[in-house]
């Protein structure tokens, strides 16, 4: 059986030191470790030892602060932002400027099957268009006009279909959230 060299608890002062080293507010730290801001406040000021999985996370962040950078979602700089999701896990951020035909992606997973463009870290606009079509029913689908009418769409347009369906496919846990 494996054993790990991890602390069982840390002090509120150590927690605060980690947060300050990362340069984040209590609210931002709470979002990073997936708790409420009140919990972070309690950890920092109660005088009680902090225990649980957050202790290991703080240890990792103190020794490898670059991990926090890997999790940051950048500010939206293009007209369209898509979040490619697997269930409730954010896998890829896709920023698109359709007018300039530019696409930027940022992956939040190492698993190539969960990345929107697989191992392609620099997709072209054409790759993006293929990706959109892959999240829709095929153009050649039998009775396509009935499906479009059901979706209240005048014609086949992958972006419009995804806006209506979230890019959900049968027996598939991937979906897309779009921000304009």
TORDRENVEX-656125 format. One line per field, with one value per atom (N, C-alpha, C): atom name; residue in three letters; x, y, z. Coordinates in nm, 3 decimals, padded with zeros to 5 digits. Atoms other than C-alpha are relative to their C-alpha. Layout:
atom	[CA,...]
rest	[ALA,...]
x	[X,...]
y	[Y,...]
z	[Z,...]
//
This chain:
atom	[N,CA,C,N,CA,C,N,CA,C,N,CA,C,N,CA,C,N,CA,C,N,CA,C,N,CA,C,N,CA,C,N,CA,C,N,CA,C,N,CA,C,N,CA,C,N,CA,C,N,CA,C,N,CA,C,N,CA,C,N,CA,C,N,CA,C,N,CA,C,N,CA,C,N,CA,C,N,CA,C,N,CA,C,N,CA,C,N,CA,C,N,CA,C,N,CA,C,N,CA,C,N,CA,C,N,CA,C,N,CA,C,N,CA,C,N,CA,C,N,CA,C,N,CA,C,N,CA,C,N,CA,C,N,CA,C,N,CA,C,N,CA,C,N,CA,C,N,CA,C,N,CA,C,N,CA,C,N,CA,C,N,CA,C,N,CA,C,N,CA,C,N,CA,C,N,CA,C,N,CA,C,N,CA,C,N,CA,C,N,CA,C,N,CA,C,N,CA,C,N,CA,C,N,CA,C,N,CA,C,N,CA,C,N,CA,C,N,CA,C,N,CA,C,N,CA,C,N,CA,C,N,CA,C,N,CA,C,N,CA,C,N,CA,C,N,CA,C,N,CA,C,N,CA,C,N,CA,C,N,CA,C,N,CA,C,N,CA,C,N,CA,C,N,CA,C,N,CA,C,N,CA,C,N,CA,C,N,CA,C,N,CA,C,N,CA,C,N,CA,C,N,CA,C,N,CA,C,N,CA,C,N,CA,C,N,CA,C,N,CA,C,N,CA,C,N,CA,C,N,CA,C,N,CA,C,N,CA,C,N,CA,C,N,CA,C,N,CA,C,N,CA,C,N,CA,C,N,CA,C,N,CA,C,N,CA,C,N,CA,C,N,CA,C,N,CA,C,N,CA,C,N,CA,C,N,CA,C,N,CA,C,N,CA,C,N,CA,C,N,CA,C,N,CA,C,N,CA,C,N,CA,C,N,CA,C,N,CA,C,N,CA,C,N,CA,C,N,CA,C,N,CA,C,N,CA,C,N,CA,C,N,CA,C,N,CA,C,N,CA,C,N,CA,C,N,CA,C,N,CA,C,N,CA,C,N,CA,C,N,CA,C,N,CA,C,N,CA,C,N,CA,C,N,CA,C,N,CA,C,N,CA,C,N,CA,C,N,CA,C,N,CA,C,N,CA,C,N,CA,C,N,CA,C,N,CA,C,N,CA,C,N,CA,C,N,CA,C,N,CA,C,N,CA,C,N,CA,C,N,CA,C,N,CA,C,N,CA,C,N,CA,C,N,CA,C,N,CA,C,N,CA,C,N,CA,C,N,CA,C,N,CA,C,N,CA,C,N,CA,C,N,CA,C,N,CA,C,N,CA,C,N,CA,C,N,CA,C,N,CA,C,N,CA,C,N,CA,C,N,CA,C,N,CA,C,N,CA,C,N,CA,C,N,CA,C,N,CA,C]
rest	[UNK,UNK,UNK,UNK,UNK,UNK,UNK,UNK,UNK,UNK,UNK,UNK,UNK,UNK,UNK,UNK,UNK,UNK,UNK,UNK,UNK,UNK,UNK,UNK,UNK,UNK,UNK,UNK,UNK,UNK,UNK,UNK,UNK,UNK,UNK,UNK,UNK,UNK,UNK,UNK,UNK,UNK,UNK,UNK,UNK,UNK,UNK,UNK,UNK,UNK,UNK,UNK,UNK,UNK,UNK,UNK,UNK,UNK,UNK,UNK,UNK,UNK,UNK,UNK,UNK,UNK,UNK,UNK,UNK,UNK,UNK,UNK,UNK,UNK,UNK,UNK,UNK,UNK,UNK,UNK,UNK,UNK,UNK,UNK,UNK,UNK,UNK,UNK,UNK,UNK,UNK,UNK,UNK,UNK,UNK,UNK,UNK,UNK,UNK,UNK,UNK,UNK,UNK,UNK,UNK,UNK,UNK,UNK,UNK,UNK,UNK,UNK,UNK,UNK,UNK,UNK,UNK,UNK,UNK,UNK,UNK,UNK,UNK,UNK,UNK,UNK,UNK,UNK,UNK,UNK,UNK,UNK,UNK,UNK,UNK,UNK,UNK,UNK,UNK,UNK,UNK,UNK,UNK,UNK,UNK,UNK,UNK,UNK,UNK,UNK,UNK,UNK,UNK,UNK,UNK,UNK,UNK,UNK,UNK,UNK,UNK,UNK,UNK,UNK,UNK,UNK,UNK,UNK,UNK,UNK,UNK,UNK,UNK,UNK,UNK,UNK,UNK,UNK,UNK,UNK,UNK,UNK,UNK,UNK,UNK,UNK,UNK,UNK,UNK,UNK,UNK,UNK,UNK,UNK,UNK,UNK,UNK,UNK,UNK,UNK,UNK,UNK,UNK,UNK,UNK,UNK,UNK,UNK,UNK,UNK,UNK,UNK,UNK,UNK,UNK,UNK,UNK,UNK,UNK,UNK,UNK,UNK,UNK,UNK,UNK,UNK,UNK,UNK,UNK,UNK,UNK,UNK,UNK,UNK,UNK,UNK,UNK,UNK,UNK,UNK,UNK,UNK,UNK,UNK,UNK,UNK,UNK,UNK,UNK,UNK,UNK,UNK,UNK,UNK,UNK,UNK,UNK,UNK,UNK,UNK,UNK,UNK,UNK,UNK,UNK,UNK,UNK,UNK,UNK,UNK,UNK,UNK,UNK,UNK,UNK,UNK,UNK,UNK,UNK,UNK,UNK,UNK,UNK,UNK,UNK,UNK,UNK,UNK,UNK,UNK,UNK,UNK,UNK,UNK,UNK,UNK,UNK,UNK,UNK,UNK,UNK,UNK,UNK,UNK,UNK,UNK,UNK,UNK,UNK,UNK,UNK,UNK,UNK,UNK,UNK,UNK,UNK,UNK,UNK,UNK,UNK,UNK,UNK,UNK,UNK,UNK,UNK,UNK,UNK,UNK,UNK,UNK,UNK,UNK,UNK,UNK,UNK,UNK,UNK,UNK,UNK,UNK,UNK,UNK,UNK,UNK,UNK,UNK,UNK,UNK,UNK,UNK,UNK,UNK,UNK,UNK,UNK,UNK,UNK,UNK,UNK,UNK,UNK,UNK,UNK,UNK,UNK,UNK,UNK,UNK,UNK,UNK,UNK,UNK,UNK,UNK,UNK,UNK,UNK,UNK,UNK,UNK,UNK,UNK,UNK,UNK,UNK,UNK,UNK,UNK,UNK,UNK,UNK,UNK,UNK,UNK,UNK,UNK,UNK,UNK,UNK,UNK,UNK,UNK,UNK,UNK,UNK,UNK,UNK,UNK,UNK,UNK,UNK,UNK,UNK,UNK,UNK,UNK,UNK,UNK,UNK,UNK,UNK,UNK,UNK,UNK,UNK,UNK,UNK,UNK,UNK,UNK,UNK,UNK,UNK,UNK,UNK,UNK,UNK,UNK,UNK,UNK,UNK,UNK,UNK,UNK,UNK,UNK,UNK,UNK,UNK,UNK,UNK,UNK,UNK,UNK,UNK,UNK,UNK,UNK,UNK,UNK,UNK,UNK,UNK,UNK,UNK,UNK,UNK,UNK,UNK,UNK,UNK,UNK,UNK,UNK,UNK,UNK,UNK,UNK,UNK,UNK,UNK,UNK,UNK,UNK,UNK,UNK,UNK,UNK,UNK,UNK,UNK,UNK,UNK,UNK,UNK,UNK,UNK,UNK,UNK,UNK,UNK,UNK,UNK,UNK,UNK,UNK,UNK,UNK,UNK,UNK,UNK,UNK,UNK,UNK,UNK,UNK,UNK,UNK,UNK,UNK,UNK,UNK,UNK,UNK,UNK,UNK,UNK,UNK,UNK,UNK,UNK,UNK,UNK,UNK,UNK,UNK,UNK,UNK]
x	[00.084,00.000,00.088,-00.076,00.130,-00.030,00.018,00.184,00.050,-00.034,00.211,00.052,-00.060,00.418,-00.084,00.088,00.127,-00.034,00.039,00.037,-00.147,00.139,-00.284,-00.079,00.069,-00.358,00.099,-00.080,-00.234,-00.070,00.061,-00.294,-00.067,00.062,-00.508,00.105,-00.108,-00.188,00.069,-00.060,-00.037,-00.093,00.100,-00.359,00.006,-00.004,-00.346,00.130,-00.129,00.024,-00.006,00.015,-00.060,-00.083,00.089,-00.343,00.073,-00.075,-00.121,00.110,-00.107,00.161,-00.057,00.066,-00.085,-00.052,00.048,-00.195,-00.149,00.144,-00.566,-00.076,00.087,-00.850,-00.059,00.067,-01.042,-00.106,00.104,-01.324,00.063,-00.067,-01.086,00.057,-00.055,-00.916,-00.113,00.117,-01.259,-00.043,00.036,-01.340,00.102,-00.105,-01.005,-00.013,00.007,-01.053,-00.143,00.138,-01.428,-00.074,00.075,-01.563,-00.055,00.053,-01.745,00.106,-00.090,-01.569,-00.005,00.013,-01.704,00.088,-00.086,-01.520,00.146,-00.138,-01.192,00.022,-00.011,-01.254,00.013,-00.004,-01.320,00.134,-00.131,-01.006,00.108,-00.108,-00.792,-00.006,00.012,-00.930,-00.050,00.058,-01.078,00.103,-00.101,-00.749,-00.003,00.010,-00.857,00.084,-00.076,-00.642,-00.093,00.074,-00.756,00.036,-00.023,-00.798,-00.076,00.072,-00.920,00.084,-00.073,-00.826,00.066,-00.058,-00.757,00.144,-00.136,-00.443,00.100,-00.088,-00.286,00.004,00.004,-00.400,00.086,-00.082,-00.240,00.149,-00.139,00.081,00.048,-00.036,00.084,00.015,-00.004,00.008,00.118,-00.115,00.281,00.130,-00.121,00.538,00.000,00.014,00.408,-00.105,00.102,00.229,-00.043,00.038,00.225,-00.130,00.126,-00.068,-00.119,00.112,-00.294,-00.014,00.002,-00.199,-00.066,00.058,-00.301,-00.153,00.144,-00.653,-00.074,00.063,-00.717,-00.071,00.073,-00.982,00.029,-00.037,-00.855,-00.123,00.108,-01.066,-00.040,00.053,-01.285,00.048,-00.054,-01.112,-00.056,00.059,-01.306,-00.152,00.146,-01.675,-00.072,00.067,-01.760,00.093,-00.073,-01.650,-00.086,00.067,-01.741,00.072,-00.055,-01.691,-00.039,00.023,-01.654,00.007,00.016,-01.773,-00.014,00.030,-01.768,-00.072,00.086,-02.055,00.014,-00.017,-01.968,00.146,-00.144,-01.593,00.030,-00.045,-01.458,00.123,-00.111,-01.234,00.079,-00.066,-01.161,-00.078,00.058,-01.224,00.036,-00.021,-01.267,-00.044,00.032,-01.251,00.005,00.013,-01.362,-00.034,00.035,-01.363,-00.036,00.044,-01.573,00.037,-00.031,-01.512,00.146,-00.142,-01.132,00.044,-00.026,-01.157,00.116,-00.103,-00.943,-00.059,00.042,-00.963,00.115,-00.097,-00.780,-00.062,00.051,-00.814,00.091,-00.075,-00.710,-00.062,00.047,-00.736,00.022,-00.009,-00.801,00.004,-00.014,-00.749,00.120,-00.110,-00.459,-00.047,00.054,-00.685,-00.042,00.025,-00.683,-00.143,00.138,-01.029,-00.098,00.086,-01.173,00.029,-00.033,-01.004,-00.084,00.087,-01.227,00.066,-00.070,-00.961,00.105,-00.097,-00.778,00.136,-00.137,-00.402,00.036,-00.025,-00.433,-00.015,00.001,-00.338,-00.022,00.013,-00.361,-00.092,00.092,-00.673,-00.019,00.031,-00.745,-00.150,00.144,-01.079,-00.075,00.062,-01.154,-00.016,00.012,-01.082,-00.119,00.112,-01.329,-00.134,00.124,-01.596,-00.032,00.019,-01.544,-00.045,00.040,-01.570,-00.148,00.141,-01.903,-00.091,00.082,-02.043,00.000,-00.008,-01.923,-00.093,00.089,-02.148,-00.147,00.136,-02.460,-00.038,00.041,-02.666,00.054,-00.061,-02.525,-00.091,00.075,-02.630,-00.084,00.066,-02.735,-00.106,00.094,-02.965,-00.137,00.134,-03.293,-00.098,00.102,-03.583,00.060,-00.068,-03.344,-00.093,00.089,-03.607,-00.098,00.089,-03.839,00.072,-00.079,-03.564,00.025,-00.023,-03.483,-00.127,00.127,-03.851,-00.027,00.018,-03.866,00.088,-00.092,-03.567,-00.032,00.040,-03.736,00.116,-00.110,-03.444,-00.036,00.038,-03.485,00.089,-00.093,-03.180,00.106,-00.106,-02.887,00.117,-00.114,-02.630,00.052,-00.050,-02.408,-00.003,00.000,-02.373,-00.142,00.138,-02.748,-00.053,00.043,-02.807,00.060,-00.066,-02.553,-00.061,00.065,-02.715,-00.132,00.127,-03.043,00.019,-00.016,-02.906,00.116,-00.125,-02.586,00.098,-00.091,-02.413,-00.009,00.017,-02.549,-00.034,00.021,-02.544,-00.053,00.053,-02.720,00.116,-00.098,-02.526,00.140,-00.124,-02.258,-00.011,00.003,-02.171,00.066,-00.061,-02.007,-00.109,00.094,-02.185,00.076,-00.066,-02.109,-00.085,00.064,-02.194,00.058,-00.044,-02.177,-00.027,00.015,-02.117,00.028,-00.024,-02.150,00.025]
y	[-00.118,00.000,00.125,-00.124,00.345,00.090,-00.105,00.614,00.129,-00.128,00.983,00.097,-00.100,01.260,00.127,-00.116,01.499,00.038,-00.049,01.713,-00.036,00.028,01.632,00.129,-00.129,01.997,00.114,-00.122,02.352,00.107,-00.111,02.677,00.097,-00.105,02.963,00.095,-00.087,03.167,-00.059,00.065,02.911,00.008,-00.012,02.918,00.140,-00.139,03.298,00.027,-00.017,03.286,-00.057,00.061,03.055,00.091,-00.087,03.282,00.126,-00.122,03.590,-00.026,00.035,03.414,-00.011,00.010,03.342,00.135,-00.133,03.706,00.004,00.005,03.626,00.043,-00.039,03.755,-00.126,00.113,03.535,-00.060,00.048,03.513,-00.083,00.073,03.405,-00.132,00.122,03.152,-00.100,00.086,03.016,-00.069,00.059,02.964,-00.105,00.094,02.791,-00.132,00.124,02.542,-00.052,00.048,02.508,00.001,-00.021,02.641,00.143,-00.137,02.955,00.095,-00.101,03.280,-00.005,00.009,03.241,-00.111,00.110,02.907,00.045,-00.049,03.073,00.096,-00.093,03.351,-00.077,00.081,03.091,-00.069,00.066,02.898,00.097,-00.096,03.211,00.062,-00.077,03.363,-00.076,00.071,03.090,-00.046,00.052,02.975,-00.152,00.147,02.614,-00.056,00.059,02.380,-00.028,00.029,02.342,-00.143,00.140,01.978,-00.032,00.046,01.783,00.013,-00.002,01.771,00.134,-00.130,02.145,00.011,-00.004,02.084,-00.047,00.049,01.880,00.098,-00.098,02.134,00.121,-00.114,02.419,-00.037,00.047,02.215,00.004,00.002,02.165,00.143,-00.138,02.533,00.078,-00.068,02.650,-00.045,00.053,02.425,00.009,-00.008,02.450,00.106,-00.104,02.789,00.012,-00.005,02.752,-00.076,00.074,02.509,00.094,-00.095,02.800,00.069,-00.064,02.969,-00.088,00.093,02.657,-00.006,00.009,02.683,00.131,-00.131,03.052,00.001,-00.021,03.125,00.142,-00.135,03.418,00.085,-00.092,03.727,-00.024,00.017,03.703,00.117,-00.104,03.892,-00.006,00.014,03.772,00.000,-00.011,03.809,-00.126,00.125,03.441,-00.079,00.092,03.220,-00.124,00.127,02.854,-00.076,00.089,02.631,-00.142,00.139,02.270,-00.083,00.066,02.058,-00.152,00.142,01.691,-00.010,-00.007,01.662,00.139,-00.134,01.945,00.043,-00.029,01.947,00.090,-00.087,02.238,-00.064,00.064,02.078,00.099,-00.093,02.355,00.130,-00.131,02.727,00.028,-00.032,02.822,00.143,-00.139,03.193,00.017,-00.010,03.287,00.142,-00.124,03.597,-00.043,00.048,03.495,00.097,-00.100,03.821,-00.011,00.011,03.782,-00.145,00.143,03.400,-00.047,00.036,03.360,-00.089,00.093,03.082,-00.016,00.030,03.050,-00.102,00.099,02.753,-00.008,00.029,02.680,-00.125,00.127,02.326,-00.007,00.018,02.240,-00.148,00.143,01.867,-00.048,00.060,01.652,-00.117,00.115,01.378,00.044,-00.049,01.423,-00.026,00.027,01.267,00.104,-00.102,01.542,00.141,-00.130,01.827,00.021,-00.029,01.997,-00.034,00.025,01.961,-00.110,00.108,01.654,00.058,-00.048,01.710,00.126,-00.122,02.010,00.122,-00.114,02.305,00.133,-00.123,02.562,-00.024,00.029,02.489,00.121,-00.103,02.684,00.029,-00.031,02.845,-00.116,00.115,02.550,-00.116,00.103,02.310,00.032,-00.046,02.514,-00.030,00.027,02.487,-00.150,00.146,02.108,-00.043,00.031,02.094,00.031,-00.037,02.279,-00.104,00.099,02.039,-00.134,00.129,01.743,-00.004,-00.006,01.862,00.017,-00.011,01.867,-00.129,00.109,01.617,00.029,-00.022,01.564,00.078,-00.075,01.791,-00.092,00.096,01.481,-00.083,00.080,01.352,-00.006,00.020,01.208,00.087,-00.085,01.445,00.118,-00.112,01.727,00.121,-00.117,01.990,-00.010,00.018,01.843,00.033,-00.027,01.860,00.150,-00.145,02.219,00.073,-00.062,02.311,-00.019,00.029,02.143,00.092,-00.090,02.356,00.148,-00.135,02.663,00.073,-00.058,02.721,00.000,-00.010,02.841,-00.082,00.074,02.655,-00.064,00.070,02.435,00.093,-00.082,02.640,-00.060,00.068,02.455,00.086,-00.086,02.755,00.018,-00.016,02.811,-00.129,00.129,02.440,-00.020,00.016,02.435,00.095,-00.093,02.743,-00.058,00.061,02.548,-00.130,00.135,02.205,-00.013,00.002,02.297,-00.103,00.095,02.063,-00.139,00.132,01.764,-00.103,00.110,01.434,-00.119,00.120,01.106,-00.082,00.086,00.889,00.064,-00.078,01.159,00.099,-00.089,01.355,00.135,-00.128,01.646,00.100,-00.106,01.978,00.132,-00.128,02.342,00.114,-00.125,02.669,00.113,-00.110,02.977,00.134,-00.139,03.337,00.089,-00.098,03.622,00.136]
z	[00.000,00.000,00.000,00.008,-00.089,00.118,-00.100,00.167,-00.062,00.058,00.094,00.105,-00.088,00.247,-00.009,00.000,00.295,00.144,-00.132,00.591,00.024,-00.036,00.774,00.019,-00.020,00.847,-00.023,00.009,00.796,00.083,-00.076,00.980,-00.096,00.079,00.858,-00.056,00.046,00.832,-00.122,00.116,00.594,-00.122,00.107,00.391,-00.061,00.046,00.372,-00.076,00.065,00.278,-00.143,00.133,-00.014,-00.090,00.077,-00.128,-00.043,00.031,-00.109,-00.103,00.095,-00.295,-00.142,00.131,-00.578,-00.048,00.037,-00.569,-00.029,00.023,-00.545,00.126,-00.111,-00.330,00.065,-00.064,-00.088,-00.092,00.092,-00.342,-00.113,00.108,-00.622,00.051,-00.058,-00.394,00.025,-00.025,-00.297,-00.130,00.129,-00.666,-00.043,00.037,-00.722,00.074,-00.080,-00.437,00.015,00.008,-00.498,00.133,-00.125,-00.168,-00.001,-00.009,-00.056,00.057,-00.056,00.032,00.152,-00.146,00.387,00.057,-00.045,00.415,00.004,00.002,00.315,00.116,-00.113,00.568,00.132,-00.123,00.840,00.014,-00.005,00.749,00.044,-00.026,00.765,00.140,-00.125,01.086,00.121,-00.115,01.308,00.102,-00.092,01.460,00.007,00.002,01.399,-00.115,00.111,01.190,-00.119,00.123,00.829,-00.040,00.039,00.723,-00.128,00.119,00.423,-00.126,00.127,00.055,-00.033,00.030,00.045,00.054,-00.055,00.255,-00.107,00.105,-00.026,-00.116,00.108,-00.285,00.035,-00.042,-00.086,-00.008,00.008,-00.060,-00.146,00.142,-00.439,-00.051,00.048,-00.505,00.056,-00.058,-00.268,-00.068,00.061,-00.437,-00.152,00.146,-00.794,-00.035,00.023,-00.825,-00.146,00.142,-01.206,-00.025,00.018,-01.159,00.001,-00.005,-01.073,-00.134,00.131,-01.402,-00.105,00.097,-01.594,00.008,-00.021,-01.453,-00.028,00.022,-01.523,-00.135,00.125,-01.784,-00.044,00.045,-01.991,-00.031,00.036,-02.054,-00.145,00.136,-02.362,-00.086,00.088,-02.645,-00.141,00.134,-02.949,00.015,-00.009,-03.034,00.050,-00.041,-02.973,00.091,-00.087,-02.686,00.019,-00.022,-02.670,00.110,-00.102,-02.370,-00.040,00.039,-02.482,00.127,-00.130,-02.193,-00.015,-00.016,-02.094,00.134,-00.119,-01.847,00.062,-00.059,-01.605,00.003,00.006,-01.683,-00.120,00.109,-01.887,-00.064,00.070,-02.150,-00.085,00.091,-02.402,-00.009,00.033,-02.443,-00.145,00.142,-02.809,-00.021,00.031,-02.894,-00.150,00.145,-03.244,-00.043,00.068,-03.459,-00.143,00.131,-03.760,-00.111,00.102,-03.945,-00.045,00.033,-03.928,-00.022,00.016,-03.947,00.088,-00.097,-03.634,00.108,-00.105,-03.375,00.098,-00.106,-03.041,00.092,-00.095,-02.809,00.122,-00.123,-02.454,00.060,-00.054,-02.327,00.151,-00.144,-01.964,00.037,-00.021,-02.002,-00.079,00.074,-02.111,-00.086,00.072,-02.249,-00.140,00.135,-02.628,-00.047,00.041,-02.664,00.057,-00.060,-02.444,-00.053,00.058,-02.631,-00.125,00.114,-02.888,-00.133,00.126,-03.158,00.014,-00.021,-03.028,00.035,-00.028,-03.029,-00.078,00.077,-03.264,00.091,-00.092,-03.041,-00.071,00.078,-03.323,-00.121,00.111,-03.529,-00.091,00.098,-03.844,00.006,00.006,-03.915,-00.067,00.066,-04.146,00.099,-00.105,-03.854,00.090,-00.084,-03.647,-00.068,00.074,-03.918,00.000,-00.006,-03.931,00.139,-00.137,-03.552,00.021,-00.015,-03.560,-00.066,00.071,-03.819,00.072,-00.070,-03.612,00.121,-00.117,-03.326,-00.042,00.053,-03.548,-00.072,00.088,-03.740,-00.139,00.132,-04.091,-00.095,00.102,-04.377,-00.087,00.089,-04.567,00.073,-00.079,-04.294,-00.065,00.052,-04.407,00.080,-00.061,-04.333,00.076,-00.064,-04.244,00.013,-00.005,-04.327,00.116,-00.115,-04.063,00.131,-00.120,-03.802,00.014,-00.003,-03.896,00.041,-00.036,-03.870,00.150,-00.143,-03.528,00.086,-00.072,-03.420,-00.027,00.040,-03.572,-00.069,00.076,-03.808,-00.148,00.141,-04.168,-00.095,00.085,-04.306,00.088,-00.072,-04.209,00.024,-00.040,-04.019,00.130,-00.120,-03.769,00.127,-00.118,-03.533,00.055,-00.044,-03.522,00.062,-00.055,-03.461,00.138,-00.131,-03.177,00.103,-00.094,-03.021,00.051,-00.041,-03.013,00.078,-00.057,-02.914,00.099,-00.078,-02.722,-00.055,00.062,-02.965,00.060,-00.064,-02.774,-00.106,00.093,-02.958,00.080,-00.066,-02.880,00.058,-00.069,-02.633,00.006,-00.001,-02.595,00.116,-00.116,-02.280,-00.025,00.034,-02.463,-00.039,00.039,-02.510,-00.005,00.023,-02.591,00.054,-00.047,-02.413,-00.082,00.085,-02.635,00.066,-00.047,-02.523,-00.119,00.107,-02.768,00.063]
//
